[in-house]
Amino acid sequence: MTSRKMMRLAAWNVQTLLDNDDRLERRTATIAREMERYNIDIAALSETRLCGSTQFEEVGAGYTFL
């Protein structure tokens, strides 16, 4: 018998992932921290407004943003 791990999925309207100079933490780092806090494996982020790369990893958090 094999053990199964339940995956937690979430949907989150983040409004933007663009960083401002006045923020102490990158928005992606904040999102990754909250995903870890709630044990979320996969999240569908809406209204991201992200310029540039279409895929990147939040270093140290283990999440990839697509």
Long-range contacts (C-beta under 8 A, 24 or more apart in sequence): 7-41, 7-42, 8-38, 8-39, 8-40, 8-41, 8-42, 9-40, 9-41, 9-42, 9-43, 9-44, 10-35, 10-38, 10-40, 10-42, 10-43, 10-44, 11-43, 11-44, 11-46, 12-43, 12-44, 12-45, 12-46, 13-45, 13-46, 13-47, 14-45, 14-46, 14-47, 14-48, 15-47, 15-49, 16-47, 16-48, 16-49, 16-50, 17-45, 17-48, 17-49, 17-50, 17-65, 18-49, 18-50, 18-51, 26-58, 28-56, 28-58, 28-65, 29-58, 29-61, 31-58, 31-63, 32-58, 32-61, 32-62, 32-63, 33-61, 35-61, 35-63, 36-61
